[in-house]
Amino acid sequence: MTEVSVVIPTKNEGKSIGECIEKIQKVFNEHHIDGEILVADNSTDNTPKIAKSMRAKVIVQDEHGYGNF
């Protein structure tokens, strides 16, 4: 069972998403945490492709903003 889920909301974070995911994975590894990284994405750049290549789960939202449930 997954112990920790980290959710990263993204919109065109292609320049930094890789570094963020690497840092989270490093903490998971150093502390022997069974964790997952979820990327809630609304990007038009390569953010989801990078996240998927680093084993993060990418969730694409149909609607934008806090008011959409």
C-alpha positions as CSV (number, residue, x, y, z in Angstrom):
1,M,0.0,0.0,0.0
2,T,1.3,3.5,-0.9
3,E,2.3,5.4,2.3
4,V,2.6,8.9,0.7
5,S,1.1,10.6,-2.3
6,V,2.5,13.8,-3.5
7,V,0.3,15.9,-5.8
8,I,1.9,18.5,-8.0
9,P,-0.5,20.8,-9.9
10,T,1.1,21.9,-13.1
11,K,0.7,24.2,-16.0
12,N,3.6,24.5,-18.4
13,E,6.3,23.5,-15.9
14,G,8.5,21.7,-18.5
15,K,11.6,23.6,-17.4
16,S,11.3,22.5,-13.7
17,I,9.1,19.4,-13.4
18,G,12.0,17.0,-13.8
19,E,14.0,18.6,-11.0
20,C,10.9,18.6,-8.7
21,I,10.2,14.9,-9.4
22,E,13.9,14.0,-8.8
23,K,13.9,15.7,-5.4
24,I,10.7,13.9,-4.3
25,Q,12.1,10.5,-5.5
26,K,15.3,11.1,-3.6
27,V,13.4,11.7,-0.4
28,F,11.3,8.6,-1.0
29,N,14.5,6.5,-1.6
30,E,16.5,8.0,1.3
31,H,13.7,7.4,3.8
32,H,12.5,4.1,2.4
33,I,9.0,5.6,1.7
34,D,6.6,3.8,-0.6
35,G,5.3,6.8,-2.3
36,E,3.7,8.0,-5.5
37,I,3.9,11.2,-7.4
38,L,0.7,12.5,-9.1
39,V,0.9,15.3,-11.6
40,A,-2.5,17.2,-12.0
41,D,-1.7,18.7,-15.4
42,N,-3.2,21.5,-17.6
43,S,-0.1,22.1,-19.7
44,T,0.4,22.8,-23.4
45,D,4.1,22.1,-23.2
46,N,6.1,18.9,-22.6
47,T,5.4,18.8,-18.8
48,P,3.2,15.6,-18.9
49,K,5.7,13.8,-21.2
50,I,8.6,14.5,-18.8
51,A,6.5,13.5,-15.8
52,K,5.4,10.2,-17.4
53,S,9.0,9.4,-18.4
54,M,10.0,9.8,-14.7
55,R,7.3,7.3,-13.6
56,A,4.9,10.0,-12.2
57,K,1.2,9.4,-12.7
58,V,-0.3,12.2,-14.9
59,I,-3.9,13.2,-14.4
60,V,-5.3,15.6,-17.1
61,Q,-8.2,17.7,-15.8
62,D,-11.1,18.4,-18.1
63,E,-12.0,21.6,-16.4
64,H,-9.8,24.4,-15.0
65,G,-10.0,26.1,-11.6
66,Y,-11.0,25.4,-8.0
67,G,-14.8,25.6,-8.7
68,N,-14.9,22.5,-10.9
69,F,-15.9,19.4,-9.0
